[in-house]
Amino acid sequence: MKKNKGFDSTMEKLARGTASKTGRRGFIGKLGGFIVGAGLLPLLPVDRRGRMKEANATTTGTMDRSGFQPQDQDTQACDYWRHCSIDGNLCDCCGGTLTSCPPGTELSPSSWVASCYNPGDQQTYLIAYRDCCGKQTCGRCNCLNTEGELPVYRPEFSNDIVWCFGANNDAMTYHCTISPVVGKAS
Amino acid sequence: MTIKNSVIRAGQPKQSKRFAVSLAFATILAGGTQAVIAGGAVPQQLGSEATLELMDTPTILDAPPSDPKRVYLLDAGAFHMTSTYYTIDGNNNKLLGMTDAGKLPHMMLGDNGNFMAIASTMYSRVARGTRDDYIEIIDSKTHRPIADIDIPEGRFLTGVMQRMASLSADDKHILFQQFSPSPAVGLVDLEKESFVKMMPIPDCYHLFPVPDQKFFMHCRDGSLLEVSYDSEGKTQQKNTKVFHGEEDYLFNNPAYSNKTGHLVWPSTSGRIFQAKLTASGAEFMEPFEAFTKEQKADMWAPGGWQPVSYHNDRNEIYLLADQRDKWTHKLTSRYVFVIDGTTGKQLRRIDMGHEINGIGVSQDAEPYLFASSPGEQTLYTFDAISGEELGKIDELGRAPVLIYLPE
């Protein structure tokens, strides 16, 4: 068996030093206090607002008058690069994903388009936004982005239209929007 | 159109008819011995305390007659299924009443504000099911419907735009825009309270009526389409010259007067286009820049959802603006620039101190400027001349934006 004299002697010194400075009763008392205190810790008031905020996430990345500043990390934030021309609710926050509609909705076959810059690979992509239809407005992650957005007389670039045309006629109402990529814009 | 003292008749919703038949059948089955099972009956299980005679005398009020400072504010939510029009006395920021509407409705004020026509869309199962489009005529004093007109299920559903439906200049017809399956304008005869026809049109948008059964629309190429129509919905159409360039992106909510035919239409960069529309044609004025080169260098530009209003007698353009980056044209602004409609000279600037998305100026001699803040669900009132904030009314639904004022 290999001897580790260094470790043994260190532990011996530590134990002797502790024994010479600490009485048995004092040590047991402090140990007991620690155990009881640890047990009481969960009962103390704790600021849990951070966790509540996480459970009820508010819309983030909202654009202001300084313009659209895209990021490529958080798909549920309004400033995620693919959302550069969405005026509505992100399906990713409504039970869907970036490219899929939530359960029970209908996918519109028609879309409006925009060119969005991805800061991750520094490329610009053509996005064909599709509305998911047939349920009440989702309400979560409500974004107002207007990068390259054009007036209603240029409808293919307008995000003010309820783009539920061609969906099952039962589903002409707006629920949320997905952001599928068509390809590179340049 | 003169408001008739009539009950709802033409185009009564199909659901109501079916409901009435079902109700009658149920009543017969019950042999008349049981109370009718319907929403309006007083529940029999209530004790007498619930129906005691009152010392006070409850009444149902009428709104006072409309005046130039009567404000109608639309809260359509964010593409929600139902909407609310708030009727507000702008003289004292008092809420007078409300009117319900469906998804992304269009209001038209007629007869100097004595009635409102509201084009709506509803679905039989809230957000799906059978679509039903209709137009209600509402008395602006009683706030009760006096006519209900069924129309084809073709209303163009967009973020709320004032000029996607319009009364004719003489209030005898209603025009509404269809986008799908093909562009068209619906014609409604208000005197007969009936739909006439969908009139095919090319790729043009917005409705600007002029006398003699004519209206103009704005087309993709930057021209106006002049349309005349007869009582059967037969049209004659021709385009005007192109009056703005492809890169001049015009806002979705211009200012237009059905009475004077004056159109004021800013671009997102701050170029102001104007036209005088009559039955004889369109007369375009020389466009001008709302902001100086220095102001443009400081990033001043218009922005908001309803960014422009025009005072007919004062010839003043009210333009909602702020310092902003490009492509932020639908975000709120904090300032209104008052500009002479002829010279383009800036007359004054109103610092509202709030994030405003829609504005409207009353047409009287001492005008008020009304400003909507969807984020605060509040309507602010300013003296349009001095710029002083005079008052506000809050708790107005979810996201109220569009302001309607009688002419």
Interface residues (C-beta under 8 A of the other chain):
Chain A: M63 D64 R65 S66 G67 F68 D87 G88 N89 G134 K135 Q136 T137 G139 N142 L144 T146 E147 G148 E149 L150 P151 V152 Y153 R154 P155 S158 D160 I161 V162 C164 F165 G166 N169 D170 A171 M172 T173 Y174 H175
Chain B: G77 A78 F79 H80 M81 K103 L104 Y123 R125 V126 A127 R128 G129 T130 R131 F156 L157 T158 G159 M161 F179 S180 P181 D203 C204 Y205 H206 H218 C219 R220 Y249 L250 F251 N252 G303 D322 Q323 R324 D325 K326 W327 T328 H329 K330 L331
